[in-house]
C-alpha cells in the first residue's frame, strides 16, 4: 500500500469520525448547539481539525444528512433483495424510509432543516432531488407495467408526501412507530388501487394472472 493510499484511508476515517461526532452532538444539543468546538471535542480531536476536512459546520451537517440518506437507501435495498412480489417491493421501499434506529424526533429535525434549507441552498436542493428521484425509481420497480403513467405519477407524489409528512409529525414529538407509519402509507396506496391492480401487485413473479 502506498503512502498516498494510507493517507487517503486515514482522511476518510477522520471525516467519518467527525460526521458521526456531529451526529451525536446534534442528537444531544440540537442544530443550534452543534458548534465546531463541540464536534471536535466529541470526536476527540483538536479544535482546528474540522476546518481541514470540512468548510464549516454547514458542510458537516450536509455530510451527516447525506450519510443518513445512505442508511435509508441501504435499508430499502436489503428489503428489495428479499421481495418476491411487487407488493413486497412496495413494502420494502416504504418500510426502508422508517428504520427503527433512526425514526426519532432529533433525526427528523435534521431532515427537516435540510428540507427548509433546500429553498435557498443548491447543495441541499440537489440532495432532495436525488432522494425523490431514487424514490421514484424504486417505486417504478413495483408499479411498472401495472399503472399508466399519470396514475403512477400520482402514487409517487402521494408516497413521497406521506413519508415527508410522517417525518414532520415525528419531528414534533408525536408518538409514531416505524411499523405503524409504513402501514399508514401502504393503506393509502392500497386505497388508490383497484382490485385488479392490487391482485397484480401481490402475484408472485413468474406466475400468470388469472381472470
N, C-alpha and C positions, 0 to 999 in steps of 0.2 A: 504494500500500500504506500502511495506517495505521500509526501508531507502535505501536498495540496489537498488530497482527498481526506486525510486525517483532519486537517484544519476545517474543511467543509463540514465533516461529520460533527465536529465539536461545535461549530457555529450553529448547525441545525439543532443540535441538542440544547444549546443555550437559548435559542429562540423558543423552542418548545417549552423549556422550563419557565421562561418569562411569561409566555402565554398562559400556561397553567397557573402560575402565581397570580397573574392578573385576574384570572377567573375566580380564584379563591378570595382575593381581595374584594372583587366585585360582589361575591356572594355574602361577604361579611359587612361591607361598608356601603354597598350600592354604587351607582355611577358617580355621584358627587364625591364620594370618598375614595375613589380609585386614583390615588396620586402616584406619581412616579416613584416617590420615596417608599411608599408602602409596597408597591410592586417589587421593587428591588430588595427590600428587606424580607419580604415573603419568599423570594427566590434565593435568599442567602447570598446576594451579590452586592457589589459596591454600587452606590447611588448613580454613578455616571454611566454604568454599563448599558442601561436601556437605550441611551441615545446612539450607541454603537450598532445595535441591531434594529432599532425602530426610529422613525422620525419623531415620534411623540406618543402621548397617551392614546390619542385617537387611532393611531396606527396599530397599537396593541389591541385596542377594542375591536377594530376591524378584523384582525387576525384571530381573536378569540371567538367572535361570532362565526367567522368562516370555518374555524375548527369545529364548532358546534354543528354547523350545517353539514360538515363532512360526516359527523357522527350520525346525524339523521339519515343521510344518504346510505351509509353502510347498514343501518338498521333496516331500511327499505330493501336493500339488495339481498340481505340474508333472508328476509321473508319471501321475496320473489323467487329465490332459488328453491324454496320448498313448495311453491304453489303448483297445483295440478289442474286447477280450473281458472277461468277468467275471474270468477268471484274471489278465489283465493288470492289472485294477484291484486285485486282491488283492496281486499282486507289488509294485505301486506303493505301496500302503499299508504293507506290511511293510518294503520297502527304504527308504522315506522315514523310517522310525524309526531307521535306522542310517546316517546320512550320513557320507561318508568323512572330511570335515574336522572332524567333531565326535566321532567314535567313538573316544575315548581316555580313559584312566583318570581324569584330573583332572576332565573334564567329567562323567564318570559319578559321581564323588564329589559334585559339586554337586547332581546329580539325586537321589542317594540321601539327601543331607542334607535336601532338601525333603520327600522321602517320609517320612523319620523324623519331621520336624517337624510333618507334617500331622496327627499324632495329637493334638497339643495346640494347634496354631496354625490358627485358622479360615481365614486367608488362604491358607495352603498347602493346606489341605484342599479349599478351593474350586478351587484351581488343579488339583489332582489329579482332582476330579470333572469339570472341564471337559475335561481331557485324555482321560479314559476315555469320556466322552460323545461326544467327537469321533471317537475310535477306533471306537466302536460305530456311529456314523452312517456313517462311511466304509465299514466292513465291510458294512453293510446294502446299500450300493450294489452290492456284489459278490454277496451271497447272497440278496437279497430275491426271493422267488418260487421259490427253489431249495430252501431248507431250511425245515422247520417251526420255529415259534418256539422250542421247547425246545432243539432241536439248534443253532439259530443262537446262542442264549444260551451254549451250551457252547463254540462256536467263539470267540465274543467273549472269554469268560473265558480260554480256552486261549491265544489270541493275545496278550492283554494280559499274562498271567502269564509267557509265554515272553519277550516283549520286556523286561519288568521283570527277569526272571532273567538274561538275557544281559547287560543293562547292569550288573547286580550283579557278574557274573563279570568283566566288563571293568574294573570299579572295583577289583577285587583285583589287577589287573595281568595277568590271563590273556590270552594272545595270541589274539585273535579278529578276523577281518576282517569288514567290513560285509557282503560277499557271502556268506561262509560262515554268518554269523548269520542273514541273511534266508533262505538256503536251508534252514537247520535248521527255522525256523518254518514255511516252506512245506511241507516234508516231513511235519511233524507234522499240519498241516491236511489235506494230501492223504490221509494215512493214516486220517483220521477220516471221509472221504467214501467213498461207494460209487461204482461205476463210472459209473452214470448221472449222478450229481451232478458228478463230475469232467468228464464229457463236456459237460454243460450249461455248466459254467464256462468251458470252452475254446472253446465255439461262438461264432463271430463274431456281433456284434449284427446283427439284421435277418435272420438265416438261420433256417431251420426245422429243429428237431431231428428226426432220423430214428431209427426203432426198430431 
